Amino acid sequence: MLRRHRPALTAGCAIAIAALSLTAVPALVTSAAAEPGPTAEAPTGVPAEMLDAMRRDLGLTADEARARISNEYRAGTATPALRKSLGTAFGGAWVTGKTAELTVATTDQGRHGMITAAGAKPVTVSHSLDDLTAAKGTLDRAAEHSAPAAAAAAVWYVDVKSNSVVVQSADPDQASAFVTASGVDRGMVRIVESAEQPKPLDDVRGGEAYYINGTARCSIGFSVAKGSQGGFVTAGHCGEAGATTTGVNKAAQGTFQASRFPGNDYAWVAVNSTWTPKPVVLGPGGSVVTVAGSQEAPVGSSVCRSGSTTGWHCGTVEQLDTSVRYSEGMVSGLSRTTVCAEPGDSGGSYISGSQAQGVTSGGSGDCTAGGTTYFQPVNPILEAYGLTLTTG
């Protein structure tokens, strides 16, 4: 976590795939330089500053960034239908390359034709995503029952690209003992030696800064509403229920209505009538990015983070459903990214194109040398508290 404040698209044709219960699935862009065709959909609401940040952090040209955002959105649209159609044979999905080519894994080689027809690249794997998720859940329960030493297992997650559950550890022998004791099938686990030790980032903010009980600082994630009451979501480690907040201008702002940490890392704050929640995230150079929805981005997608300490930075989604053991306890269900962050960025916004992804939880490294950061996905927060995302 980042502190214990509780702590869009170039050329492409639409193809009908009745088997997936889709009326039309756009073909993915294969060339970032391709000219838009008559049915192409161009990304909207993507400011030049966002494209500049993707160029800086991902090595993309503006055209490549636009094509990637478009294809990532299409991949995010197609993946749920493919997963439903493949059922227990679904092995995960991810995008790769500058044009974000969608790959879909399956345990049934006989389903390759259907995946190809959907505009994706098929690959056969040994383990289904359901089996990998169950294996990771077993590790979660083992860690809750008897927390492993920090050196044994700092981070573990389902890695769809390698079709395994990865355990990151500074001591592979201890990690192996942790896995064996959990009862997980060792053949499904890959231990990776790593010095990473995620920790909450002490100073906080999040798109825009706010202060908890007049002292700690965090960042706003996304504007939300519960009925007629407006507010915002943020990291659970930023504050407990009942804690009061002031805004970036130090004026009275609101109160934490609910918060959960550890286990998850989410909270929501109701603001008073002097504050008007807006459907935007602070972007680079003082710009704003409009939030249009909260469609989950596939593994491999580009994602940008807004935080009050380090501002706007971009990277890629490496894994979903990651468990992290902070000193305060384990948090599961996080997404792992290559985006950097520093103390004070906690609670801040993660956004892919115009789609809200989550709020900054914690990480390791910094924005000088680089690092790994984790976010709490936004959709589970909305569901947990009956909130509606404010969109433009």
N, C-alpha and C positions, 0 to 999 in steps of 0.2 A: 504494500500500500504506500501511499505517499503521505503518510503521517498519521499519528494517532491523535488527531483531532478526530475523534473517532474517525482516532484521528478524526455513356450516355452517349454518343455512339456515331460511327461513320457508316459506310455502306453495309447493307444487309437486307436479306429478303425474309419474309415471314413464312414459316413452313408449318403445315397442320400436322399434329401428332395426336390422333384420336386415342391411341393407347395410353397417353399420359393425361387424358382428360383436359388437354389444353386446346383452346381454340386457335391459338397462333403462338408459336415460339420463334422469335427472330433468330436468324442465323448470326453467328458470331462474326465480328470483324476480323479478317485475317491479315489485313495490312493497315498499319496506322496511317499510312499516307494515302489510302484509298479515298477517292472522291465520293461524297455522300450521294446515294441514289435517291430516287423519288420517294421510296418508302423508308429511308433511313431516319432514325431518331437521333437528334443531336442533344448532348447534355445541356440542360438549362440551369441557370442559377449558379454556374461555376465561375467565380471571379478570376481575373487574370492572376491575382496574387496567389490563389490556390494552385493554379497551373505552374506558377513560378516555384512554389515550394516543392511540388512534385518533381519538377525539373532538378532542383537543387538536391533533394534527398533521395530520389529514385532514379536519377539520370535519364529522365524522359524529355523529349521535345514536347511542345504544347500539343501538337497533333497526336503524338503517342499517348499523352495524358488523357486527352479527350476520348480517344478510341478505347483506352483501358477502362475509364470510368463507364463508358457505354457497355462494354462487354461484361464488366463485373456486375453491372445492374442486370443484364440479360441472364448471366449465369446464376445470379441470386434468385431470379424469377423461375428459371428452369429447374434448379436443383430440388426444391421440395416435391415437384411433380415426379421427377425421376426417382427420388427416394421412395415415394409412395408406390410407384409402379414396380420397383425392384423388391420392395418389402425386405425380408430378412436376408436377401442377397446383396443389399446395398452395403458397400464398403467405404463410403465417404466420397467427397468431392473437393476439388481445389482448382485454382486457376494459376497459370504460370506464364512467364514471358511478358514482353512489353505490350502485347495485345491481349493478355489475360485469357489464354486458351483454357477452356473448361475440360478437366479430366474427371471422369466418374469411374470409381472402382466398384467391382462386383465379384462375388465369389462364384458366379455362374457365367462361364464363358459363353454360353448360349444366348445371353442377353446383350452381347456386344452390338448386334445389329440395331436393336432398339435405341441404345445409347448413341450410336453413330447417327441415326436418323434424327435425333434430337439436337444434332450439331455439336456433340461433345466427343471427346476421345476416350474410348473404353480401355480399362486395364483390369486384368484378373488378379485377385488377391486371395490370400489364405483365410483371412479373418473378416467377418462382417463387422460393420460399425457397432451393431448391437452387442456383439461379443466383446469388442474392445472397450466399449463404454462400461459393460458389466465388470470387466477386469479392473478398470480404473476405479469403479465404485467399491470393489473389494479392497483396493489399496486405501481408499478414503476411510472406509470403516476401520481398517487395521490401524491407521494413523490416529483416528479418534479414540480408539481403545487404548493404544500405547504409542504415543508420539515418538517418531524416530528422532535420533539426534540430528542436529542441523547438518552435520557432515554426511549423514547417511542418505538423506533425501530432502532436498530443499524445494524441488519442483517436480511434479509429474503430470503427464497429459497424454491424451490420445493423439498420436501423430498419424493422420490419414495417409500422408505421403509414403511413410515407411511401413504402414499397416502394422503398427505396434503401439504399445504403451511405453513411453519414454520416461525413465526416471533419471533426473539430473542429480549428480552427487559428487561431493569432493572426495568421497571415500567409497570407491566401487565395491569393496568387500563388505562394508557395512550396508550398502544399498542392496546387495545381493541377499544378505541376511534378512533385511526388512521385507524384501519381496517373497522370499521363501517362507518366512513366518506368516505372511498374509494368506498363503494358500493359493495365490494366483498362479496360473499356468506359466511357468518360466519362459516357455517358448513364445509367449505373446509380449514379453517385456524386453526392452532394450535399455541397458544402463549406459548413460553418457557421462563421462567425467567432466565436471564443471565446477568452477569456483564461485558461481553465482550464488549470492545470498540475498534474496529480496527482503526489503524492509520498508516500513512506512516512511514516506518522505515528510519530514517534520513540519516545515513551513507550508501553508496551503492556499489555493484559489481556484479557478476552473473554467474557462472561457473568460469569466470575470471573477475578481476576488470577492470573497465575503469573509466575515470574521465571526467566530463562535465565542459567545460569552465575553466579548470584548478583548479577547487575547489571540487565540489560535486563528490561523488563516487557511482557508480552503478555496476551491474553485467551483463555480456553478457548472452543473452538467448540462441539463436541458430543461426548458420551461415545460411545465405540466399543469394540469387542472384536475381537480376532483369535484365534480359538479360545478358549482359557480366559484369555488375557491381556487385561486391561482397559486402557483409555487414553482419549485424546481427540485430535480433529483440530483443527488450528489453521492459521495462515498459514505458508507456507514461509519467508518472509523473517524470521520470528521466531527461527529457529535452525537450525543444520546438524545432520546426523546425528551422534550422539555427545554433543551438548550436554546438560547436566544441567539439571533444573528443580526449583524449590522452589515450594510452593503459596502461597496468599494469606497463610497463617500463617507463612511462611518455613521450614516443615518440608520435609525431603527428599521429593521427589514422584516423579520419573521421569526418563526419558532419551528424547531424540529418536531414533526408529528410522529414519526416512527423511524427506527434505525436498527440495522442488524449488522453486527460484526463481533467476533469472527463467525465462521460458517458461510455467510455471504458478506458482501461489502456494499450495502446500499442503504439509502435513507431518502426521505423527502421532507422538504421545508415548505410550510405555508407562509406566504408573504402578506403583509398588510396592504391596505388600500392605496398607499402611496406608491406602490411598485406595480408595474404592468409587465407581466411576463411576455417576452417576444419570441417568435419562432426562429431565432438566429443564434449562431455561434460566432464568437469573435475570431476573425481570420487574420492573415498576415497584413502588416502595415495598416492596421486600423480598419480593415474591410470587415464585412460580415458575410457569413455563409447561411443561406436560408435552409431550414430543416423541412424536408418534404415528407418524411416517413421514418420507419425504423426497420426496414428490410435487412435481415442479417446478411452480411457480406461473407462469401465463401473463403475458406483458407486460401491464402496467396493473394488476396485482394489488397489494394492500396488502402491506407487509412491514415487520417491526419488527426492530430491531437491539439487542443487548445488549452493552455494553462497559464495561470497568473505569474508563474516564475519564469518560464522559458518561452512562453508564447506559442507559436505555431510550428509544429514539426510533423513530418510524414514518414511513413514506413509501410510495412506489410503485416497482414494477419498471418501469424505462423501456425497457431493451433487454437482450437476452440476447447471448451470444457477442460480447463487446466486447474489442477489443485496446487495451492501454494501454502507453505507453512511459514507464517510470520511468527514473531516472538509472542504475539498475543494469542495465536491459535491458527488453525487451518481454515483457509477459505477455498471453496471449490466452485466450479462453474465459471472461472475466469477465462478470458481470451488472452493469449500470449502474442506480443507484437515486437517488431524491431524498432518501434518509435522510442526515442529517448525521452526522459523526464527527470525532474529534480524535485527536491523538497519544496512544497508549496503548490505543486501541480495537482495534488490530490483532488478527486471529485470532478475534474475537468472533462471536457467533451471529447469523445472519439467519434469521428464522422467519416463515412466513405461516400464520396460524391455529395449527395444531398440527404443521405440516409443516416440517421442517428444509430450509433453502434453501442456506446456504453460510456461509463464514467471511469476515470483513472483510479486505480486501486493502489498499486505499488510497483516496485521494480528494482533494478540494480544498474549501476553505471551512472553516466550523466550525459549532458548534451555537448560536452567537449570531446570526450573520448568515445562516446556512444554507449548504448546499453540496451537492456530488455525491459519492457514495461507491460503490465497486465491491466486489463480493464474489466469491470463488471458489466456484462451485457445489460442493455437498457430494457429490453422487453420483459425479462423476469421482474424488474423493479415495478414496471407499469402493472403487471399482472398481480404481484404481491399486494399492492396497495390500492388497486382499483383506480389507477390514474390514466389520464388521457394525454398523450404527447401533444404539445402545442406545435402546429405545423403552419407553414406559409403557403 
